[in-house]
Amino acid sequence: MINTSFWVQVVLLFLMGLNSPTTYVIGFGYLQELVDNKHKSIYATFWNLSEGLIFVITTIYYWKISSHWVYILSFGYFLCALSLVGSFFLPESPVFLVNEGRLGEAR
């Protein structure tokens, strides 16, 4: 946020993009595994709706509330870093463990 170099910013955005699978793949995968089958579509709809609303809320924030980007971007960076660190502490997925025959760990 205090960077003035274009290329440093490109590298930082690239590194932040590397973290995107943490949220989309791991988070959504866990959501689908931990919810019973009859509620999966509801939770998936809510997940995707909330992901899409991020762009709408951010646009309204800049349009009507404030043009100061530091606060909202700081919050986004904080969540990105939190999900990156948290992904190292997640156990293996229960479905993966069952498929591997490690039933005791899956329980």
N, C-alpha and C positions, 0 to 999 in steps of 0.2 A: 504494500500500500504506500510505501515511501519511495518506491523504485522510480527512477527517471529514465532508465534504459529500456528501449524497445525489445532488444534481444533477451535481456534478463526476464522481462515480462513474458515473452513467448515461452521461455524455458519453464517458468513458474506455472503458467497455464497448462503446459504439457504435463508437468508433474501432477497438477491438480486433476487433470483428465485421466491420468493413470489410476486415480482413486475412484473414478466413477463406477467401475465394476463392483466395488465394495458395496455400494448402495443398491445398485440395480440388480446385479446377479445374486450376490450373497443374501442381501436383505429380502428381496422378493422370493428367492428360493426357500429361505427359511419360513417366510410367511406362508407360502403354499404348502409346506410340509407340516406345519404346526396347526393348521386350521382344518376342521373336518370337511369332508367332500361337499356337503350340501351348502356350506358357507364360503367356499373358495371364490366363487364368482363375485360375491358381494365385497369381500376383502380385496380382491384384485381390482375391482372397479374403484373402490375407495383409494387404493394405493395409486393407481394411474391418474385419478382425478386430482389428488393432492400434488402429484408430480407436475401435472399441467398447470395447476393453479399458481405454482411458484412464479411462473413467467407473468401471469396476469397480475398477481399481487405486487411483484416488483415494478411492473410498468405503472400501475396506479400509484405506487409509492413515489416514484420519480416524477410523475405527472402532477399529482395533487398535494403530496405531503412535503417532500423535501428533495432538493437536488444534491444533497450531501450523500455521496455514495459510501463513505467510510464506514458508517454504522452497519448498514445492511450487508456490505461485503465482509466486514469483520465477523459478523455472525455466521455467514456462509463459510468462511475459512475455518472458524472454530468448529462448526459441525463436520466439515470435511476432515479436519485433523482428528476429531473425536472418533469418527467412523473408521478412519485408517488405523488408529491405535486399537480400537475395540475389535477390529477384524482379526487381530493376532491372538485374541483371547477366546474366540468362538470355538466350541468343540466341533468335531465332525458332525455332519448332518445325520439325523437318525435314519433316513432312507438310505444314505450311502453305507452306513454301518450294517444295516440289515442286508443290503445287496452284497456286502463283503463277507457276510456270515458271522459278524461280530455282534451277536444278539445281546450278550451281556452288557456290552458298552452302549448299545442302542437303548436298552431299558433305562 
